[in-house]
Amino acid sequence: MTSSTKSTSILLAPFVWLWQLVTFILGLTGRLLAVLLGFVLLVLGLLVTLTVIGAIIGIPMLIVGFALIVRGLF
């Protein structure tokens, strides 16, 4: 496996890390399971976001769930 040595802007680094995490999960679980896991994270993130304090955890869960669904489908 080759490693890429591209430099990423510090502002875009969290998005690159999130995409790499989603790709790692997709490689481990497979496409169908990644879509199902993404849907579960999406629903749980929505439920947790309904509480004001839980929004700190819920919004990132929504983003990761959506990213898993998108990555699993395409």
FENSULWO-V386281 format. One record per pair of residues at least 6 apart in sequence whose ideal C-beta (glycine too) atoms are under 8 Angstrom apart, sorted by sequence separation. I is the first residue (numbers start at 0). J is the second residue. D is the distance in Angstrom with one decimal. If there is no record, write none. Layout:
i/j/d
I/J/D
I/J/D
//
This chain:
i/j/d
47/53/4.0
48/54/4.9
47/54/7.6
50/57/7.8
7/15/5.1
25/33/4.5
28/36/6.5
49/57/7.7
24/33/6.1
47/56/5.7
48/57/3.3
47/57/3.6
48/58/6.0
46/57/7.5
24/36/7.1
44/56/8.0
45/57/7.0
48/60/8.0
44/57/4.7
47/60/6.4
48/61/6.7
43/57/7.9
44/58/6.9
44/59/7.5
44/60/3.1
45/61/6.4
43/60/5.9
44/61/3.7
44/62/7.8
41/60/7.7
44/63/7.8
40/60/5.2
41/61/6.0
44/64/5.7
40/61/7.6
43/64/7.7
42/64/7.7
40/63/5.7
41/64/3.4
40/64/3.2
41/65/6.1
39/64/7.3
37/63/7.7
38/64/6.8
37/64/4.6
40/67/6.6
41/68/6.9
36/64/7.9
37/65/6.9
37/66/7.3
37/67/3.0
38/68/6.3
36/67/5.9
37/68/3.9
34/67/7.0
37/70/7.9
33/67/5.3
34/68/5.5
37/71/6.1
33/68/8.0
33/70/6.8
34/71/3.9
33/71/3.9
34/72/6.4
31/71/7.4
30/71/4.8
21/63/6.9
25/67/7.2
30/72/7.8
20/63/7.4
24/67/6.5
17/62/7.2
21/66/4.7
25/70/5.4
17/63/6.8
21/67/5.5
25/71/6.2
18/66/7.0
22/70/6.7
17/66/6.3
21/70/4.9
18/70/7.9
//
